[in-house]
Amino acid sequence: MSLFSYETIKKILFRFDPETAHSIAGLGLRALPYAPMILKALKRHYFVSDKSLRQEILGITFQNPVGLAAGFDKNGEYITATPTLGFGYTEIGTITPKPQSGNPKPRLFRLKEDRSIQNAMGFNNRGANYMVKQLDKLYFLDYPIGINIGKNKVTPEESALEDYESLLNTFKAYGDYIVINISSPNTPGLRDLQNEQFITDLFTMAKEITNQPIFLKIAPDMEAEDAITLCTTAVNAGAAGIIATNTTIDYSLTPRAKDFGGISGALLREKSYQLFRALGEALHDKTILISVGGIEDADDAYRRIKAGASLIQVYSMLIYNGPKMIKEINQGIIELLKADGYEHISQAIGAEWKK
C-alpha cells in the first residue's frame, strides 16, 4: 500500500501550469532532507535493492539500474531526496558555465492525451558555480551522480568547445560521471555539434582534463547509420558510453504538438527504442549504453536491457505515474530475469545479440 496517493497529488499539481507544478514538487523534494523519518520511510517503501540488479560499472556501484534523467533536477537541489523515489542514480543538469534564464514562457506543456511532455526550456539553470555549491553540501552520500553539461545559448558555435572545456575543469572533482549534451533541440545550433570533427576534438580534450567517465547524449531524430557512426567516433575518441536518446522534434507524432521544443514521454517510446536498438546491435560489446525515452514499465525497460542497455533513465513518465512506477520497473526486471533463467542483470544486457 502506498504511503501516499500520487493520483491525488497529481490532480492538484495538474491544476497548475507545468512549470509552476514542477517548482511546487521541487519545494517538497528540497524539504525532505529536513524530515529524516519521512525520508527513510519513503526510501524503504520505494527503493529496490537486490543482488540481481546491483552492478559495478566504470568503478561506480549502482544498486538498481533505473535512474532519473537530466532535466528534472537542473540545479542539483533534489539529490538527497532522489533515492526516496526509488532511483538507483540521478543525473543533474543540464548545467551551463554561466547562469541563464532559458527561453521565454510558456515553454513547458503537457500533452495529456498522449501521456507526453513538450518542453522548450532552453537550459535554464543557475550556472556552474551554483551547482558546485550544491555538490559541496553533500556529505557521505553513497549514491551515483551524473552531471549533464551544455554550452550557453549566447556562446557561438565556433566557441562551443571552450564552454565544455570550462565545465569539464569545473566538475572534474565532482560527480561520478559527466554527460556531454549536444542533442537538446532548445538551444539554437546545438545539434549542429553532432558531427564527427567536433566529437573527436571534444573527447580528445576531455581526456586531457579528467579521468571521469564521460558519456555522449544523442538525439532520437538521427538516421541510425549516422548515429552509429557518430557514437563510434565518440567511443574511439574516449567516450565511456552513450545515452540515447534526448527529446524528439518529430511533431508528426501527434496533432497536439507545438511547432517548437522537444517531445518526451509515451510518444517518444518507439522512436527512442528503435534507434537505441540499432546502437545496441553495433555497440553493446564496445561501450556502456544507457537508454532513455518513454520508458514506463518493466517490459519496456527489459527489452532495452536485452538490446544492450546497462542502465535506463526516466523522467516524463514519472510525472504521469509517480514513484511507484520506479519500484514496479525494478521489481518487474527481477521477475523477468528469473523467467529467462538469469541470476544477474549482466546476463541479460545485450542478450538479443548473443543468440
C-alpha positions as CSV (number, residue, x, y, z in Angstrom):
1,M,0.0,0.0,0.0
2,S,1.4,3.4,-1.0
3,L,2.5,5.8,1.7
4,F,0.5,8.5,-0.2
5,S,-1.8,8.7,-3.2
6,Y,0.2,10.1,-6.1
7,E,-3.0,10.3,-8.1
8,T,-4.4,12.8,-5.5
9,I,-1.1,14.8,-5.6
10,K,-1.1,14.7,-9.5
11,K,-4.7,16.1,-9.6
12,I,-3.6,19.0,-7.5
13,L,-0.4,19.6,-9.4
14,F,-2.1,19.4,-12.8
15,R,-4.3,22.3,-11.8
16,F,-1.2,24.5,-12.2
17,D,0.8,25.2,-15.4
18,P,3.5,22.6,-15.8
19,E,6.5,24.8,-14.8
20,T,4.7,26.0,-11.6
21,A,3.8,22.4,-10.8
22,H,7.4,21.4,-11.2
23,S,8.5,24.1,-8.8
24,I,5.9,23.1,-6.2
25,A,7.1,19.5,-6.4
26,G,10.6,20.7,-6.1
27,L,9.9,22.5,-2.9
28,G,8.7,19.2,-1.4
29,L,11.8,17.4,-2.5
30,R,14.0,20.1,-1.1
31,A,12.2,19.9,2.2
32,L,12.6,16.1,2.5
33,P,16.1,16.1,3.9
34,Y,14.8,18.1,6.9
35,A,12.4,15.3,7.7
36,P,14.7,12.3,8.1
37,M,12.0,10.0,9.4
38,I,9.9,10.6,6.3
39,L,13.0,10.4,4.1
40,K,13.9,7.0,5.5
41,A,10.3,5.7,5.3
42,L,9.9,6.7,1.7
43,K,13.2,5.1,0.7
44,R,12.3,1.8,2.5
45,H,9.0,1.8,0.6
46,Y,10.2,2.7,-3.0
47,F,13.9,1.8,-3.2
48,V,14.6,-1.7,-4.6
49,S,18.0,-3.2,-3.8
50,D,18.6,-6.7,-4.9
51,K,21.8,-8.6,-5.7
52,S,20.5,-9.5,-9.2
53,L,20.3,-5.7,-10.0
54,R,23.4,-4.5,-8.3
55,Q,26.2,-3.5,-10.9
56,E,29.7,-2.2,-10.8
57,I,30.0,-0.1,-13.9
58,L,33.1,2.0,-14.7
59,G,34.0,1.8,-11.0
60,I,30.6,3.0,-9.9
61,T,28.1,1.0,-7.8
62,F,24.5,1.1,-9.0
63,Q,22.1,-0.6,-6.6
64,N,19.4,-0.7,-9.3
65,P,19.5,0.3,-13.0
66,V,16.7,2.9,-13.1
67,G,18.0,6.5,-13.0
68,L,16.4,9.9,-13.1
69,A,17.2,11.6,-16.4
70,A,18.6,15.1,-16.7
71,G,16.2,18.0,-16.8
72,F,14.3,17.3,-13.6
73,D,16.9,18.5,-11.2
74,K,18.6,21.2,-13.2
75,N,20.5,22.8,-10.3
76,G,21.3,19.8,-8.1
77,E,18.8,20.7,-5.4
78,Y,17.0,17.3,-5.1
79,I,19.9,14.9,-4.9
80,T,19.4,13.8,-1.3
81,A,15.7,13.2,-2.0
82,T,16.1,11.3,-5.3
83,P,16.6,7.8,-3.7
84,T,13.3,8.1,-1.8
85,L,11.6,8.0,-5.2
86,G,13.3,4.7,-5.9
87,F,16.0,5.7,-8.3
88,G,19.3,3.9,-8.4
89,Y,21.2,7.0,-9.5
90,T,20.5,10.6,-10.6
91,E,21.7,12.8,-13.4
92,I,21.6,16.6,-12.7
93,G,21.6,19.5,-15.1
94,T,21.8,20.4,-17.9
95,I,24.2,22.9,-16.4
96,T,26.0,25.7,-18.4
97,P,29.1,27.8,-17.5
98,K,27.1,30.9,-16.8
99,P,23.5,31.2,-15.3
100,Q,20.8,31.6,-18.0
101,S,17.1,32.1,-17.8
102,G,16.2,29.9,-20.7
103,N,13.6,30.5,-23.4
104,P,10.5,32.7,-23.0
105,K,7.5,31.3,-21.1
106,P,5.3,29.4,-21.6
107,R,7.9,26.7,-22.5
108,L,6.6,23.5,-20.9
109,F,3.4,21.8,-22.0
110,R,1.5,18.7,-21.0
111,L,0.3,16.5,-23.9
112,K,-2.1,14.7,-21.6
113,E,-4.0,12.7,-24.2
114,D,-0.6,11.4,-25.4
115,R,0.8,11.0,-21.9
116,S,3.8,13.1,-23.0
117,I,5.6,16.4,-22.3
118,Q,6.8,19.0,-24.7
119,N,9.5,21.4,-23.5
120,A,11.3,24.4,-24.9
121,M,13.1,25.2,-21.6
122,G,16.5,26.2,-23.1
123,F,18.9,25.0,-20.4
124,N,17.5,27.4,-17.7
125,N,19.8,26.9,-14.8
126,R,21.8,28.9,-12.1
127,G,25.2,28.2,-13.6
128,A,28.2,26.1,-12.8
129,N,29.3,27.9,-9.6
130,Y,25.8,27.4,-8.1
131,M,26.0,23.7,-8.9
132,V,29.4,23.4,-7.3
133,K,27.9,24.9,-4.1
134,Q,25.1,22.3,-4.1
135,L,27.5,19.4,-4.6
136,D,29.8,20.7,-1.8
137,K,26.8,20.3,0.6
138,L,26.7,16.6,0.1
139,Y,28.5,14.6,2.8
140,F,28.9,10.8,2.8
141,L,26.3,10.4,0.1
142,D,26.9,6.9,-1.4
143,Y,24.8,7.4,-4.4
144,P,25.8,7.7,-8.1
145,I,25.5,11.2,-9.6
146,G,25.9,12.2,-13.2
147,I,26.4,15.8,-14.3
148,N,24.9,16.8,-17.6
149,I,26.7,19.8,-19.2
150,G,25.9,22.1,-22.1
151,K,27.0,25.3,-23.7
152,N,25.4,28.7,-23.0
153,K,22.9,30.0,-25.6
154,V,25.0,33.1,-26.2
155,T,28.2,31.1,-26.9
156,P,28.7,30.9,-30.7
157,E,29.1,27.5,-32.3
158,E,32.8,28.2,-33.0
159,S,33.4,28.8,-29.3
160,A,31.4,25.8,-28.0
161,L,34.5,23.8,-27.2
162,E,35.6,26.5,-24.8
163,D,32.3,26.2,-22.8
164,Y,32.7,22.4,-22.5
165,E,36.4,22.8,-21.5
166,S,35.3,25.2,-18.8
167,L,32.7,22.9,-17.5
168,L,34.9,19.8,-17.5
169,N,37.5,21.7,-15.5
170,T,34.8,22.9,-13.0
171,F,33.3,19.4,-12.4
172,K,36.4,17.2,-12.8
173,A,36.4,16.7,-9.0
174,Y,32.6,16.2,-8.7
175,G,30.1,13.5,-9.5
176,D,30.6,10.0,-10.8
177,Y,30.2,10.7,-14.5
178,I,29.7,13.6,-16.9
179,V,27.4,13.8,-19.8
180,I,28.0,15.9,-22.9
181,N,24.7,17.3,-24.1
182,I,24.8,18.5,-27.7
183,S,21.4,17.0,-28.5
184,S,18.8,19.3,-27.0
185,P,16.6,21.0,-29.6
186,N,16.1,24.1,-27.5
187,T,19.5,25.8,-27.9
188,P,20.0,27.2,-31.4
189,G,22.7,25.4,-33.3
190,L,23.4,22.9,-30.5
191,R,22.5,19.8,-32.6
192,D,24.8,21.0,-35.3
193,L,27.7,20.0,-33.0
194,Q,26.6,16.4,-33.5
195,N,29.4,15.9,-36.1
196,E,32.5,13.7,-36.1
197,Q,35.1,16.5,-36.0
198,F,33.5,18.3,-33.0
199,I,33.1,15.0,-31.2
200,T,36.7,14.0,-31.8
201,D,38.0,17.3,-30.7
202,L,35.7,17.3,-27.6
203,F,36.6,13.9,-26.3
204,T,40.3,14.3,-27.1
205,M,40.3,17.5,-25.0
206,A,38.2,15.8,-22.2
207,K,40.7,13.0,-21.7
208,E,43.4,15.6,-21.1
209,I,41.3,17.2,-18.4
210,T,39.7,14.4,-16.4
211,N,39.7,10.7,-15.8
212,Q,36.0,10.7,-15.1
213,P,33.7,8.6,-17.3
214,I,32.2,10.9,-19.9
215,F,29.1,10.0,-21.9
216,L,27.6,11.4,-25.1
217,K,23.9,12.0,-25.2
218,I,22.4,11.9,-28.7
219,A,19.1,13.0,-30.3
220,P,16.5,10.5,-31.5
221,D,16.0,12.2,-34.8
222,M,19.2,11.0,-36.5
223,E,19.3,8.2,-39.0
224,A,20.5,5.0,-37.4
225,E,23.6,4.8,-39.6
226,D,24.6,8.3,-38.8
227,A,24.0,7.8,-35.1
228,I,26.2,4.6,-35.1
229,T,29.0,6.4,-37.0
230,L,28.8,9.4,-34.6
231,C,28.8,7.2,-31.4
232,T,31.6,5.0,-32.7
233,T,33.6,8.1,-33.3
234,A,32.9,9.2,-29.7
235,V,33.9,5.9,-28.3
236,N,37.1,5.8,-30.3
237,A,37.9,9.3,-29.1
238,G,37.5,8.3,-25.4
239,A,33.8,8.4,-24.6
240,A,32.9,5.9,-21.8
241,G,29.4,5.4,-23.1
242,I,26.4,6.7,-25.0
243,I,23.0,7.9,-23.7
244,A,20.2,7.5,-26.2
245,T,18.0,9.5,-26.5
246,N,17.1,13.1,-25.9
247,T,13.7,14.6,-26.8
248,T,12.4,14.5,-30.4
249,I,11.4,17.3,-32.8
250,D,9.2,14.9,-34.8
251,Y,6.0,16.8,-34.4
252,S,4.1,14.4,-36.7
253,L,3.8,12.1,-33.7
254,T,0.7,13.9,-32.5
255,P,-1.6,16.6,-33.9
256,R,-1.4,18.3,-30.4
257,A,2.3,19.1,-30.7
258,K,3.6,22.6,-30.7
259,D,5.9,23.5,-33.6
260,F,8.9,24.1,-31.2
261,G,10.7,22.3,-28.4
262,G,11.2,18.7,-27.8
263,I,8.7,15.9,-27.1
264,S,9.3,13.3,-24.4
265,G,7.1,10.6,-22.8
266,A,5.0,7.9,-24.3
267,L,5.1,9.5,-27.8
268,L,8.9,9.1,-27.9
269,R,8.9,5.4,-26.7
270,E,9.1,3.6,-30.0
271,K,11.3,6.1,-31.8
272,S,13.8,6.1,-29.0
273,Y,13.8,2.3,-28.7
274,Q,14.3,1.7,-32.4
275,L,17.3,4.0,-32.6
276,F,18.7,2.5,-29.3
277,R,18.2,-1.0,-30.7
278,A,20.3,-0.1,-33.7
279,L,23.0,1.3,-31.5
280,G,22.8,-1.7,-29.2
281,E,23.5,-4.1,-32.1
282,A,26.5,-2.1,-33.2
283,L,28.0,-1.1,-29.8
284,H,26.7,-3.3,-27.0
285,D,30.0,-5.1,-26.6
286,K,32.2,-2.0,-27.2
287,T,30.9,0.6,-24.7
288,I,28.3,1.3,-21.9
289,L,24.9,2.2,-23.2
290,I,22.1,3.9,-21.3
291,S,18.6,4.0,-22.7
292,V,16.0,6.8,-22.1
293,G,12.8,7.8,-23.8
294,G,9.2,7.0,-22.8
295,I,10.1,4.0,-20.5
296,E,7.3,3.4,-18.0
297,D,7.2,-0.4,-17.3
298,A,9.4,-3.4,-16.7
299,D,8.7,-4.9,-20.1
300,D,10.0,-1.8,-22.0
301,A,12.9,-1.5,-19.6
302,Y,13.8,-5.1,-20.1
303,R,13.7,-5.1,-23.9
304,R,16.2,-2.2,-23.8
305,I,18.4,-4.1,-21.5
306,K,18.3,-7.1,-23.8
307,A,19.1,-4.7,-26.7
308,G,22.2,-3.5,-24.8
309,A,21.3,-1.1,-22.1
310,S,23.3,-1.5,-18.8
311,L,21.2,1.3,-17.3
312,I,18.0,3.1,-18.1
313,Q,16.5,6.5,-17.2
314,V,13.1,8.0,-16.9
315,Y,11.6,11.5,-16.4
316,S,8.4,12.3,-18.2
317,M,6.6,9.1,-17.3
318,L,7.4,9.7,-13.6
319,I,5.1,12.8,-13.9
320,Y,2.2,10.7,-15.1
321,N,2.8,7.6,-12.9
322,G,4.6,8.7,-9.8
323,P,7.4,6.9,-7.9
324,K,5.5,3.6,-7.7
325,M,6.5,3.2,-11.3
326,I,10.2,3.1,-10.4
327,K,9.6,0.4,-7.8
328,E,7.4,-1.6,-10.3
329,I,10.1,-1.4,-13.0
330,N,12.8,-2.7,-10.7
331,Q,10.6,-5.4,-9.3
332,G,9.5,-6.4,-12.8
333,I,13.0,-6.6,-14.1
334,I,13.9,-9.0,-11.3
335,E,10.9,-11.3,-12.3
336,L,11.8,-11.1,-16.0
337,L,15.4,-12.1,-15.2
338,K,14.1,-15.1,-13.3
339,A,11.7,-16.0,-16.1
340,D,14.7,-16.1,-18.5
341,G,16.8,-18.1,-16.2
342,Y,19.2,-15.3,-15.4
343,E,20.7,-14.8,-12.0
344,H,22.0,-11.3,-12.7
345,I,21.2,-8.4,-14.9
346,S,24.6,-8.6,-16.6
347,Q,23.5,-11.8,-18.3
348,A,20.6,-10.0,-19.9
349,I,22.4,-7.0,-21.2
350,G,22.7,-7.3,-24.9
351,A,21.2,-10.8,-24.8
352,E,19.4,-10.1,-28.1
353,W,22.7,-10.0,-29.9
354,K,24.2,-13.1,-28.2
355,K,21.9,-15.6,-29.7
